[in-house]
Amino acid sequence: MESTKVECDKHTVVLREDGVVHLIWSPHVRIETTDARAAMAAVLDLAVGNEYPLLVDMTLTASLSREAQSVFNQRCATRIALLGTSPVDRILANWVLSAQEQPCPKRFFNSADEATKWLLLPDATVGS
């Protein structure tokens, strides 16, 4: 599989050669509804009707609005790994993970390698 990339002001989305869609938020970004919708549209456009595992790099994200969080509750991937390094990243990820509706398994990671390993596990071994 060949890598494909879409760049926007606040994020970049890459369909990597390993079959993982990688959404990378710009540092210190404030994610509002329009930003979330644009990112989801890019993820879905790259997937071209398929579902892939999604790695969301939210390292140093400043904030995520409640409305934007609801956009991320739609099904867009087989599973989602949230990647961050700071305590604020962890708090934002826990808020996303606490949403009532979880359309697919989601987990938070401090390591891109560990997140990718989990994303590429066979479906039966993923768990939530």
Protein Blocks (a to p, Z undefined) as FASTA:
>chain_A
ZZdddddfkbccdddfkopacddddehiacdfklmmmmmmmmmmmnnopacdddddfehi
abdcfklmmmmmpcfbfbdcdddfbfklmmmmmmmmmpmbacbdcdddfbfklmmmmmmp
cfklnoZZ
